Amino acid sequence: MMEWTRPGYAVATDIDRFDFDVIHDYLSNVAYWSLGVTRAAVEQAARHSLSFGLFKGDQQIGFARMITDRTTFAYLSDVFVLPEHQGNGLGTWFMQCLFSHPDFQGMRRLMLVTGDAQKLYQKFGFSVVANPEQVMEKRPLAASAASLKV
Protein backbone atom coordinates (compact mmCIF):
# COMPACT_ATOMS: atom_id res chain seq x y z
CA MET A 1 0.00 0.00 0.00
CA MET A 2 1.20 3.46 -0.85
CA GLU A 3 0.19 6.98 0.07
CA TRP A 4 1.07 10.45 -1.22
CA THR A 5 0.14 13.61 0.66
CA ARG A 6 -0.07 17.35 0.29
CA PRO A 7 -1.65 19.73 2.78
CA GLY A 8 -5.23 18.61 3.37
CA TYR A 9 -5.20 15.85 0.73
CA ALA A 10 -3.98 12.31 0.21
CA VAL A 11 -3.84 9.73 -2.54
CA ALA A 12 -3.87 6.18 -1.22
CA THR A 13 -3.97 2.62 -2.52
CA ASP A 14 -5.40 1.20 0.72
CA ILE A 15 -8.73 -0.10 -0.57
CA ASP A 16 -10.04 -0.46 2.98
CA ARG A 17 -10.16 3.36 3.13
CA PHE A 18 -12.33 3.64 0.02
CA ASP A 19 -15.91 4.85 0.29
CA PHE A 20 -17.68 2.63 -2.21
CA ASP A 21 -20.93 4.56 -1.75
CA VAL A 22 -19.20 7.66 -3.18
CA ILE A 23 -17.42 5.72 -5.91
CA HIS A 24 -20.53 3.84 -6.98
CA ASP A 25 -22.71 6.95 -6.92
CA TYR A 26 -20.36 8.80 -9.27
CA LEU A 27 -19.73 5.90 -11.64
CA SER A 28 -23.38 4.84 -11.75
CA ASN A 29 -25.03 8.27 -11.98
CA VAL A 30 -22.51 10.76 -13.40
CA ALA A 31 -19.78 9.03 -15.44
CA TYR A 32 -20.86 8.73 -19.08
CA TRP A 33 -18.91 5.48 -19.51
CA SER A 34 -20.56 3.49 -16.70
CA LEU A 35 -24.09 4.76 -16.14
CA GLY A 36 -26.14 2.17 -14.29
CA VAL A 37 -23.22 0.03 -13.16
CA THR A 38 -24.01 -1.91 -10.00
CA ARG A 39 -22.21 -1.36 -6.73
CA ALA A 40 -21.12 -5.01 -6.77
CA ALA A 41 -19.47 -4.54 -10.18
CA VAL A 42 -17.74 -1.33 -9.03
CA GLU A 43 -16.34 -2.96 -5.93
CA GLN A 44 -15.28 -6.15 -7.71
CA ALA A 45 -13.51 -4.17 -10.45
CA ALA A 46 -11.73 -2.01 -7.86
CA ARG A 47 -10.58 -5.01 -5.87
CA HIS A 48 -9.25 -6.76 -9.00
CA SER A 49 -7.29 -3.68 -10.11
CA LEU A 50 -4.63 -1.49 -8.56
CA SER A 51 -6.97 1.20 -7.29
CA PHE A 52 -6.26 4.72 -6.08
CA GLY A 53 -8.40 6.95 -3.90
CA LEU A 54 -8.16 10.73 -3.67
CA PHE A 55 -9.11 12.07 -0.24
CA LYS A 56 -9.71 15.44 1.37
CA GLY A 57 -9.10 14.53 4.98
CA ASP A 58 -11.10 11.32 5.38
CA GLN A 59 -13.61 12.21 2.62
CA GLN A 60 -13.23 10.35 -0.69
CA ILE A 61 -13.28 12.91 -3.52
CA GLY A 62 -11.75 10.94 -6.37
CA PHE A 63 -10.97 7.50 -7.70
CA ALA A 64 -8.99 5.76 -10.43
CA ARG A 65 -7.94 2.22 -11.14
CA MET A 66 -5.29 0.55 -13.24
CA ILE A 67 -6.11 -2.79 -14.78
CA THR A 68 -2.64 -4.25 -14.92
CA ASP A 69 -0.24 -7.16 -14.72
CA ARG A 70 2.06 -4.74 -12.81
CA THR A 71 4.94 -5.60 -15.14
CA THR A 72 4.33 -4.86 -18.82
CA PHE A 73 0.85 -3.41 -19.37
CA ALA A 74 -1.68 -1.15 -17.62
CA TYR A 75 -5.02 0.29 -18.65
CA LEU A 76 -6.27 3.37 -16.78
CA SER A 77 -9.99 3.35 -16.05
CA ASP A 78 -12.80 4.95 -14.03
CA VAL A 79 -10.94 8.17 -13.24
CA PHE A 80 -12.84 10.97 -11.56
CA VAL A 81 -12.57 13.89 -9.17
CA LEU A 82 -15.91 15.00 -7.75
CA PRO A 83 -17.10 18.15 -9.57
CA GLU A 84 -17.03 20.34 -6.46
CA HIS A 85 -13.29 19.60 -6.08
CA GLN A 86 -12.29 20.20 -9.69
CA GLY A 87 -10.36 23.24 -10.88
CA ASN A 88 -7.76 23.17 -8.10
CA GLY A 89 -5.10 21.08 -9.85
CA LEU A 90 -6.15 17.96 -7.95
CA GLY A 91 -6.66 15.92 -11.13
CA THR A 92 -3.11 16.64 -12.28
CA TRP A 93 -1.68 15.89 -8.83
CA PHE A 94 -3.77 12.70 -8.65
CA MET A 95 -2.33 11.50 -11.96
CA GLN A 96 1.22 12.48 -10.93
CA CYS A 97 0.86 10.27 -7.87
CA LEU A 98 -0.68 7.41 -9.80
CA PHE A 99 1.93 7.43 -12.58
CA SER A 100 4.77 7.62 -10.03
CA HIS A 101 3.76 4.26 -8.54
CA PRO A 102 6.76 1.91 -8.81
CA ASP A 103 4.74 -0.77 -10.63
CA PHE A 104 4.23 1.53 -13.61
CA GLN A 105 7.88 2.37 -14.20
CA GLY A 106 9.38 0.72 -17.28
CA MET A 107 6.14 -0.72 -18.61
CA ARG A 108 5.89 -1.38 -22.33
CA ARG A 109 2.43 0.13 -22.66
CA LEU A 110 -0.02 2.25 -20.67
CA MET A 111 -3.40 2.84 -22.28
CA LEU A 112 -6.66 4.62 -21.64
CA VAL A 113 -9.80 5.72 -23.43
CA THR A 114 -11.26 9.16 -22.78
CA GLY A 115 -13.96 11.22 -24.38
CA ASP A 116 -13.12 14.49 -22.66
CA ALA A 117 -9.77 14.59 -20.84
CA GLN A 118 -7.17 14.37 -23.62
CA LYS A 119 -5.40 17.56 -22.46
CA LEU A 120 -4.89 16.17 -18.97
CA TYR A 121 -3.41 12.89 -20.18
CA GLN A 122 -1.22 14.55 -22.83
CA LYS A 123 0.64 16.16 -19.91
CA PHE A 124 1.71 12.64 -18.96
CA GLY A 125 2.87 11.57 -22.40
CA PHE A 126 -0.30 9.97 -23.75
CA SER A 127 -1.10 10.47 -27.42
CA VAL A 128 -3.46 9.16 -30.05
CA VAL A 129 -2.70 5.53 -30.93
CA ALA A 130 0.15 5.57 -33.47
CA ASN A 131 -1.17 2.63 -35.49
CA PRO A 132 -4.92 2.45 -34.92
CA GLU A 133 -5.20 -0.26 -37.57
CA GLN A 134 -3.35 -2.53 -35.13
CA VAL A 135 -5.68 -1.85 -32.20
CA MET A 136 -8.69 -4.10 -31.97
CA GLU A 137 -11.58 -4.46 -29.59
CA LYS A 138 -14.42 -6.84 -28.99
CA ARG A 139 -17.68 -5.25 -27.96
CA PRO A 140 -20.35 -7.87 -27.33
CA LEU A 141 -23.90 -6.86 -28.24
CA ALA A 142 -24.63 -6.44 -24.54
CA ALA A 143 -21.82 -3.89 -24.09
CA SER A 144 -24.32 -1.33 -22.90
CA ALA A 145 -24.47 -0.15 -19.29
CA ALA A 146 -26.80 -3.09 -18.61
CA SER A 147 -23.95 -5.52 -19.25
CA LEU A 148 -22.02 -3.95 -16.39
CA LYS A 149 -24.54 -5.24 -13.90
CA VAL A 150 -23.41 -8.14 -11.75
HUCORPE-V506216 format. One record per run of one state. SS is the DSSP state (H for helix, E for strand, L for the rest). FROM is the first residue (numbers start at 1). TO is the last residue. If there is no record, write none. Layout:
# HUCORPE-V506216
ss=SS from=FROM to=TO
ss=SS from=FROM to=TO
This chain:
# HUCORPE-V506216
ss=L from=1 to=2
ss=E from=3 to=6
ss=L from=7 to=8
ss=E from=9 to=12
ss=L from=13 to=14
ss=H from=15 to=17
ss=L from=18 to=19
ss=H from=20 to=29
ss=L from=30 to=38
ss=H from=39 to=47
ss=L from=48 to=49
ss=E from=50 to=56
ss=L from=57 to=58
ss=E from=59 to=68
ss=L from=69 to=72
ss=E from=73 to=81
ss=L from=82 to=82
ss=H from=83 to=85
ss=L from=86 to=89
ss=H from=90 to=99
ss=L from=100 to=101
ss=H from=102 to=104
ss=L from=105 to=108
ss=E from=109 to=112
ss=L from=113 to=117
ss=H from=118 to=122
ss=L from=123 to=131
ss=H from=132 to=134
ss=L from=135 to=144
ss=H from=145 to=148
ss=L from=149 to=150
